């Protein structure tokens, strides 16, 4: 279960003057609405509008599996000096290892969980009170749910 740990202006400040590859997970990060291809494309568009050079976007299902990350590496364009990882901590660490570049991960990994029948993200056993919704945990931690930049609705 993941939340974003900073707002767009903070991320933009970290990336100014850098060439960026956006790396995302289409599994857990997408289900928690902090990653996934659609959110990565929205972030790339906004960064480009604000003058950041985004050289590419790459994604995989389960970015926590090394072979998935290595397989995607073959299709990643060169010319970037930092990876923005819209993934869990494991996916972020693997991206750094496989891509061989510094990683900026604007995502806080909180632990394991599931989606209930109403599609709400639930974190297992947080705070001794049993399972808790991602929204309640975000409020408790002072963090936000959802993507850094919302995709445009058509």
Secondary structure, DSSP 8 states (H G I E B T S, - for coil): -EEE-S-HHHHHHHHTT-EEEEEEESSHHHHTTS-SHHHHHHHHHHHHHTT-EEEEEEEES-TTSHHHHHHHHTT--S--SEEEEES-HHHHHHHHHHH-SEEE--EEE---EEE-TT--EEETT-TTSS-EEHHHHHHHHT-B-S-SS-----
